[in-house]
């Protein structure tokens, strides 16, 4: 099988590559991503994979639209999660999807697995949420037999944001701030389990439809941070800051950093009180889930990829 991975140099893509190279070493993988530093690291980690450093919103002067001919399946991964430039959400979540879907049709690729997000059902109204909804609608309108997966917050190897950034923060500084009480609940999903679901979608062509893939263990943000601190063997002190102050500090940080790991809009989503439906995805996809504590140990202690730091 030949698989096209647009946006495949990110968290899900790199974990999926690691899984497929282990379970299906004969599969041919083609990754197209525009993050130069991430692609450079990925090429060193996975020399047997073809990586193209190109822009998915463009076809003129690009190789990828011709390179995908002959592919059997596409796992659509490209997404803009956090950026201080609002136009990048529309460009990278919506426009890129329009172009990729058009090229998939021209190339005759029949199997599509789209990685959406649980935020499409969130109460949040930020640019990420809005454009991910538009992205999913495009897929559903143009690809009736696609598999659409909506994961909650994910963590695992190669995580440059979310828990990955928080883990590095904990290891470097003596104080770790928590917004408010920290007792808003999270449903984190181990990316290794999620990639097993994607693999099953490519192995079993009868799988179709839209699935909410929610972490099975409901845990408070405060408890999650404590478990994360233990997994990375950090000694940082956890302190609580009022949510308005926390948001103000994030806003100041956004003025300094062009691509902050955590934004004020993400803080609003974090504290919005979302609770996502849990379906029997282990039974549907025949996958055994990894307990949260074990998944954290694998992420931050396993010698294979736990020390790899991806750039912002």
C-alpha positions in Angstrom: 0.0 0.0 0.0 1.1 3.6 -0.8 -0.2 6.2 1.7 -0.2 10.0 1.3 0.1 11.9 4.6 -0.5 15.7 4.0 0.7 17.5 7.1 2.5 14.3 8.2 5.4 15.9 10.0 3.4 16.7 13.2 2.3 14.9 16.3 -0.1 12.3 14.7 1.9 12.0 11.4 5.2 11.1 13.0 3.6 8.6 15.5 1.7 7.1 12.6 4.9 6.6 10.6 6.6 5.0 13.6 3.7 2.6 14.0 3.3 1.7 10.3 7.0 1.2 9.8 6.9 -1.3 12.7 3.6 -3.1 11.6 3.7 -2.7 7.8 7.3 -2.2 6.7 6.4 -2.8 3.1 4.0 0.1 2.9 5.3 3.2 1.0 4.7 6.5 2.8 4.7 10.0 1.2 4.6 13.0 3.5 4.0 16.6 2.4 4.6 19.3 5.0 5.8 22.9 4.9 7.5 23.0 8.4 11.2 22.9 7.3 12.7 22.1 10.7 10.2 19.4 11.5 10.7 17.8 8.1 14.5 17.9 8.6 14.2 16.0 11.9 11.7 13.6 10.4 14.0 12.7 7.5 16.7 11.7 10.0 14.3 9.7 12.1 12.6 7.9 9.2 15.0 7.7 6.2 12.8 5.2 4.3 9.9 7.7 4.1 9.6 10.2 1.3 9.2 13.7 2.6 8.4 16.7 0.4 8.9 20.2 1.9 6.0 21.9 0.1 2.9 24.0 0.5 -0.4 22.1 0.3 -2.3 25.2 -0.7 -0.3 25.3 -4.0 0.2 23.0 -6.9 2.0 25.2 -9.4 5.8 24.6 -9.1 5.2 21.8 -6.5 5.9 18.1 -6.8 3.3 16.7 -4.5 0.3 16.8 -6.8 2.1 14.5 -9.3 3.8 12.4 -6.5 0.5 11.3 -5.0 -0.6 9.5 -8.2 -0.6 5.8 -7.5 -1.4 6.3 -3.8 -4.0 3.9 -2.4 -5.0 6.0 0.6 -4.7 9.4 2.2 -4.7 10.3 5.9 -5.5 14.0 6.0 -3.5 15.5 8.9 -2.8 19.2 8.1 -4.1 21.6 10.6 -3.3 25.0 12.1 -3.7 24.8 15.9 -2.2 28.0 17.3 -0.9 31.1 15.5 -0.9 34.8 16.1 -1.7 35.4 12.4 -5.5 34.8 12.0 -5.2 34.2 8.3 -3.1 31.1 8.8 -6.2 29.2 10.2 -8.2 29.7 7.0 -5.2 29.0 4.8 -3.9 25.9 6.5 -7.2 24.3 7.7 -9.6 25.3 4.9 -7.8 26.3 1.7 -5.3 23.4 2.0 -8.2 21.0 2.3 -9.9 22.3 -0.8 -6.7 21.9 -2.8 -5.9 18.4 -1.4 -9.4 17.1 -2.0 -9.3 18.3 -5.6 -5.9 16.6 -6.1 -7.1 13.3 -4.5 -10.0 13.2 -7.0 -7.6 13.9 -9.9 -5.2 11.2 -8.7 -8.0 8.6 -8.3 -7.2 7.9 -4.6 -10.1 6.0 -3.2 -9.5 5.8 0.6 -9.6 8.9 2.8 -9.2 9.1 6.6 -9.7 12.6 7.8 -8.3 13.6 11.2 -10.8 16.2 12.5 -11.1 17.2 16.1 -13.4 17.1 19.1 -13.5 20.9 19.0 -16.1 20.7 16.1 -18.6 19.9 18.9 -17.1 22.3 21.4 -18.8 25.4 22.9 -15.7 27.3 21.9 -15.8 29.8 19.0 -12.2 30.5 18.3 -10.6 30.5 14.8 -9.2 27.0 15.2 -12.7 25.6 16.1 -14.4 27.5 13.3 -12.0 26.4 10.6 -11.8 22.8 11.8 -15.6 22.7 11.4 -15.3 24.1 7.9 -12.6 21.6 7.1 -14.7 18.6 8.2 -17.7 19.9 6.3 -15.7 20.0 3.1 -14.6 16.4 3.6 -18.1 15.1 4.3 -19.6 17.0 1.4 -17.1 15.7 -1.1 -16.2 12.3 0.2 -19.2 10.3 1.2 -17.3 7.1 2.3 -14.5 8.8 4.2 -13.7 7.9 7.7 -13.7 11.1 9.9 -12.1 10.8 13.3 -12.6 13.5 16.0 -9.9 13.0 18.7 -9.8 14.9 21.9 -6.5 16.5 23.2 -3.7 14.1 22.3 -0.3 13.5 23.7 2.6 11.3 22.9 6.0 11.3 21.2 6.9 14.4 19.0 4.4 16.6 20.8 5.8 20.2 20.3 2.7 21.8 22.0 0.2 20.7 24.6 1.6 18.3 27.1 5.0 18.1 25.3 5.6 21.8 25.8 4.2 21.7 29.4 6.5 18.8 30.2 9.6 20.8 29.1 8.3 23.8 31.0 8.1 21.7 34.2 11.6 20.4 33.8 13.2 23.9 33.4 11.4 26.1 35.8 10.8 25.9 39.6 7.2 27.1 39.4 4.4 25.8 37.2 1.2 27.9 37.0 -2.3 26.4 36.8 -5.2 28.6 35.7 -7.8 28.9 38.5 -8.5 25.8 40.5 -7.5 23.5 37.7 -10.5 21.3 38.4 -11.9 21.5 34.9 -11.9 18.1 33.3 -9.9 16.8 30.4 -10.2 13.6 28.4 -6.7 13.2 27.0 -6.1 10.7 24.2 -2.8 8.8 23.8 -1.7 9.3 20.2 -0.3 5.8 20.0 -3.8 4.4 20.5 -5.2 6.9 18.0 -2.7 5.9 15.3 -3.8 2.3 15.9 -7.3 3.4 14.9 -6.0 5.0 11.7 -4.1 1.9 10.9 -7.2 -0.2 11.3 -9.1 2.2 8.9 -6.5 1.5 6.2 -6.5 -2.3 6.9 -10.3 -2.5 6.9 -12.0 -0.7 4.0 -15.5 -1.5 5.4 -14.9 1.1 8.2 -16.8 4.3 7.2 -18.5 7.2 9.0 -17.7 9.8 11.7 -16.4 8.8 15.1 -15.8 10.8 18.3 -12.5 9.4 19.6 -12.4 10.5 23.3 -9.8 9.6 25.9 -11.4 7.0 28.1 -10.1 8.4 31.4 -11.7 11.6 32.6 -9.2 13.5 34.7 -9.0 17.1 36.1 -6.4 19.4 34.6 -4.7 19.6 37.9 -4.5 15.8 38.3 -3.2 15.5 34.7 -0.5 18.0 35.5 0.5 16.1 38.6 0.7 12.9 36.7 2.7 14.6 34.0 5.2 16.0 36.6 5.7 12.5 37.9 6.2 11.0 34.4 9.0 13.5 33.6 10.5 13.4 37.1 10.2 17.1 37.6 10.3 18.9 40.9 8.5 22.0 40.0 6.0 23.5 42.4 2.4 23.8 41.1 0.9 27.2 41.8 -2.6 28.5 41.0 -3.2 31.8 39.2 -6.6 33.6 38.7 -7.8 32.8 35.2 -7.9 36.6 34.2 -4.3 37.0 35.2 -3.3 33.8 33.5 -5.0 35.0 30.3 -3.3 38.4 30.5 0.1 36.8 30.8 -0.7 34.6 27.8 -1.6 37.8 25.8 1.7 39.4 26.8 3.5 36.2 25.7 1.8 36.3 22.3 3.3 39.7 21.7 6.7 38.3 22.2 6.4 34.9 20.5 5.2 34.5 16.8 4.0 31.0 17.5 3.1 30.6 21.2 2.6 27.1 22.4 -0.5 28.1 24.4 -2.8 31.0 23.5 -5.6 33.0 25.2 -8.2 31.4 23.0 -6.9 27.9 23.9 -7.2 28.9 27.6 -10.9 29.8 27.0 -11.4 26.4 25.3 -9.6 24.7 28.2 -11.9 26.3 30.8 -15.1 26.1 28.8 -16.4 23.0 30.5 -16.6 20.7 27.4 -17.4 17.0 28.0 -17.2 14.8 25.0 -19.1 11.6 24.3 -17.3 8.3 24.9 -18.0 5.6 22.4 -16.8 2.0 22.3 -13.9 2.8 20.0 -11.8 -0.1 21.4 -14.6 -2.5 20.3 -15.4 -0.8 17.0 -11.7 -0.7 15.8 -10.5 -3.8 17.7 -7.8 -1.8 19.5 -6.7 -2.3 23.1 -6.4 1.2 24.8 -3.3 2.1 26.8 -3.9 3.2 30.4 -3.2 6.9 31.0 -0.3 6.4 33.5 1.4 3.9 31.2 0.9 6.1 28.1 2.6 9.0 30.0 5.5 6.7 30.9 5.9 5.6 27.3 5.8 9.2 26.1 8.4 10.6 28.4 10.5 7.6 29.4 10.7 5.1 26.5 14.2 5.3 24.9 13.0 5.2 21.3 11.6 8.7 20.8 11.0 10.3 24.2 14.0 12.6 23.9 13.2 13.9 20.5 12.1 17.6 20.7 10.2 19.0 17.7 10.6 22.7 16.9 7.7 25.3 17.1 
